[in-house]
Amino acid sequence: MKKIIAISPTFILFFGLLTGLLMTGLTHAVRNDLIAYSMVGLGLYCVGAVFVSSMILTVHGQKKLDLPNKFFFGYLLTILVLVILTAIFLMGHH
């Protein structure tokens, strides 16, 4: 249950990202701002969540990851890699 609460901000930020991508009625500046803020939020949140979660595991003395923690870290790190690659692509082509 704690992991679901920890990843719920990513769904909210994904909603903001999709809103920026799909709402063609918005002005160009508002769409770009929504996309940029959502991507920055996703990147910063993933880094912060991985850092805090790994610090909690370290303080508890847990050296090996169990399956739910592997999925949690895998999900967050996959999002982080995709956000970084997308940001590099968008910076290179615009």
N, C-alpha and C positions, 0 to 999 in steps of 0.2 A: 504494500500500500504506500509506503514511503517513497518508493521508486516512481510510482505513478504521479504522486504529487511533485516530485522533483523534475519530471520530464514534461509536466503540463505547460509550463511557459513556452516550451518549444512549439507546441501546437498553436498557441496564441500567436507567436511570432510567424509561424508558417501561414496562418490565416492572414496576417498583415502583408506578408510577401505575396500571397496569391491575390489579395485585394489589389495590391499595386500592379500586379501583372495583368489581371483580367478586367479591371474597371477602366474601360476605354473612355468613359464619359468624364473622367477626371482630367484636369489640366496636366500637361507634361511634367511640370515642376512638382506637383503633388504626387504623381505616380512615382517619379524618381526618388522623392523623399521617402515615400512609404517603402519602396524596395530597399533603399540604402539603410534606413533605420532598422528595418527588419533583419537584414543581413548582418549588420553590426551587432544587433541585439542577440541574434543566434550565435554568432561567433564568441562574443564575450560571455554569454550565459554558459555555453558549453565549456569554455575554459574554466570559468569559475566553479561550475558544478563538478567537473572532474577533479579540480584541485581540492575543493572542500570534501568531496566524498573520499578521495584517496587519503586525505589527512585524517578523516574519521576512522578509516580502516587501519591506518598506521597507529593511531593512538590506542585502538582496541587490540593491537597486536596481531591482527589477521594478516598472514603473509601470503596465503593462497586465496585466489578468487573463486567463489562458488558460482554456479550457473547464472543466478539472477544478476549478480554483480558483473559478470562477463557480458551479458546482454545489455545492461545499463551502460557500461563504459563503451561497449561496441557501438551502441546507438548514438551516444553523444559524440564519440570520435568520428563516426561516419558523417554525421551532420557537419561537424567542424571541417573535415576534409572537403566535403562538397561545397560548403560556403566559401572556403578559401579558393578552390578551383574556379567556382563561378565568379567570384570577385576578380580574380586574375583575368578571366575571359572577358568580363565586362569592361575592365580597365583597358585591355588591349584593343578592343574593338569599338570603343566609343570615344 
